[in-house]
């Protein structure tokens, strides 16, 4: 996704919600709802999902959605169909509460946002570029962390050492 365009401002926290932040909702449950159409076409066939649970499978912008940020939602009752819902409105219809990770439980070395697909991000990198290129990538990342060790503000040296160890182990495993 990579974009930093502002989607909305959270009315409770007053923090900006950006497109890159929408990925955190992938996999969450949502109840189907009738939305204000705006730029996104509300298909009458979507009425069958009113109040039913679906799963957010993608966050997108553009295409037939014009300039609107959107969640693609898959309903279990209809296979291979993804229905587009405006993200701004959809956030109000989330079913499940996502557990909040405490700072002590958060994995700073290999965080969960790299693991929320069918494969971990590093595994996809190997599939795309191969083991040798991935091993070189890991060597370079370990080098980068060693060069800045202790100089990144609010970053404990132990955490950076853990990242170096992770990258060096992956480089050995795939090199």
N, C-alpha and C positions, 0 to 999 in steps of 0.2 A: 504494500500500500504506500508507505513512505511519505505521503502528503501531510502537510501540517495545516491544511485549511480548517477553519473553525466551522463545526457543524452547528453548535448551539452553546449556550451558557447554562450550566446546571443551576436551576433556580434556588436550590438549597445551599450548595457549596460556593456558588458563583464562579466555579472553575470552568474554563472552556472545555467543551467536548470536541475533540478533533477526529478526523477520519481514521487516523492511525490508532485511536483509542477504541474504535468500534470492534476490532478483532477480539477484544476480551469477551465479547458477548457470544462469539461462535460456540455452539454446543449448548447454549442456554435454551430453556423452554419458554414459549410465548403462547398466549391465547390469541386465536384469530380474532380480528376486529374489523369493523367497517371504518375506513379512514377517510379523512377529508381529501378529496382527490388532488387538488393542486396540480402539479406537473405530472404526477404519476396516475396512470389510469386504474381506476377501481373496476375490476372485472366482476360482473354479477355472479359468475361461477364461484367467486370467493365467499359468497354467503354461506356455502356449505361448511365453512370452517369457523364461522362465528362461535366463539366460546370454546372451541376445541384446541387442544394442545398441539403445537408443532415445535420443530427444532430449528434454531437459527443456524444456517450452514455457511453463510457468506455475507460479508459486508461489501457493498459495491457503490460506485458512483458512475453515472454516465450511461452510454448506450441508449436503449429505449427509455431510460429513466431520466434523460436529459441531464439537468444539473442537480438532481436530488440524490441525497445519500439514502441508502436503502439496505434493508436486510432481506436476504433470500431465505424463506422459511419453507421447510419440508414438513408436510403433514403425513404422519404414518399411514393414514387411510388412503392416500393417493401416492402410489409409487412413482418415482422419477419426476415428480412435479415440484418445482420450486416456485413459490409465490412471492412476489415483491411487496414489501411493506415499508413505508417511509420510516427511517430509523428514528427520527425525532419523536414521532408518535408511538412507535413500537416500544421504546424504552419504558413507557407507562404500562405496558401490557406483559411484562416479564412475569413468569409464573414462579420460578424457583429463586430463592435467595442464594446468591453465590457466597460460599464461605470466604470470609476475609482472612487472608494469611497474615499471621502476626509476623513482625519483623524477624523474630528469632526462628520462625519456621521457614522463612523465605530462602530459597536456594539461589544465592547470588552467583554461583558458578555456572549452573545449568538450569535456569529458571523455567517455570511451568509454561511460560508463553512460547518457549521453543518446542514444547511437547504437546501442543493442542491440536495436532493434525494426526493423520493415520500413521505417520512416521515422525521421528524427531528431526529437527531441522538439519542437524549434521548428517543424518542418514540420507536425506534428500540431496544434500550437497554431494555426497559420495555417488549417488545415482546419476547426478547430472555431470559432474566433473571428474569422477573417478577417485580411487583411493590415493593415488600418488599426489594428485593436485590437492586433495583434502589434507594429506599429511603435511605438504608444504605450507598450506594455509595455517595449520596448527602451529608449525614451527615459527612462522612469522608472527602469529598472535602471541605466542609465548615470549618471543623476543621483544615485542612491543610492550607487554606487561613488565618485563624485566627492566626495560629502559626507563619506564616511568614509575617504577616501584617506589612507593613512599611519597610521591609528589602530587598525587591526585587528592584534592581536598575532600574531607569527610569520607575517605575510603581507607579502612584499616589495612595495614600492610599484610596481615594474615589472610584477608580476603583475596588480595591480589596474588599472594603466594598460592592460594588454593586454585585460582584461575590458571596460573602458570602451570601448576601440577596437572590440571585437567588437560590443557592443551598439549603438554609434553607427553602425557600418557596416550592421548589420541594419535599424536604424531608417530609414536613408537608402534602402536597397534596397527596403523594403516600405512606406515612408511616402508 
